[in-house]
Amino acid sequence: MPSLVGIINEDMKQSMRSGDAFRRDTLRFLTSAIKNAALEKRVPLSEFPDEGVFAVLRRGVKQREDSIEQYRTGGRPELAEKESRERDILAAYLPAAPDASAIRLAVEEAIAKTGATSRKDMGKVMSMVMKTLANASGDEVRRMAETLLEP
């Protein structure tokens, strides 16, 4: 099975052949970010794990979501649309996010295992849940933990 880096490179080549400059440029940026992450970890790109690529993808999606919000509040819908298209391209490589019931179950298990009783223990719960549900949204996990933990 090809690595995620290989799949992204093949998709970039395909976008070059088809003349899709926007997708090509977005994937070039992604490839550059993956190479930088591999350099930081001192791992050859060919051995960079898919989990590392997923982390780069999640970071890119989060950055774009923040930019979309800022552009919309700043009255720049054309830039928000560009960021939205880039976010969609990056998000397509991420595994599907768990639904609310799976997040709730993971948070309940983390609360039981850590013995968390209040929101002061939020860090322990968040850490455990994010390790088990790596592709979950941190904001959704935090909201669920806040709901289940006493103030």
Buried (B, 14 or more C-beta within 10 A) or exposed (E): EEBBBEBBBEBBEEBBEEEBEEBBBBBBBBBEBBBEBBEEEEEEBEEBBBEBBBBBBBEBBBBBBEBBEEBBEEEBEEBBEBBBBBBEBBBEBBEEEBEEEEBBBBBBBBBEEBEBEEBEBBEBBBEBBBEEBBEBBEEBBBBBBBEBBEE
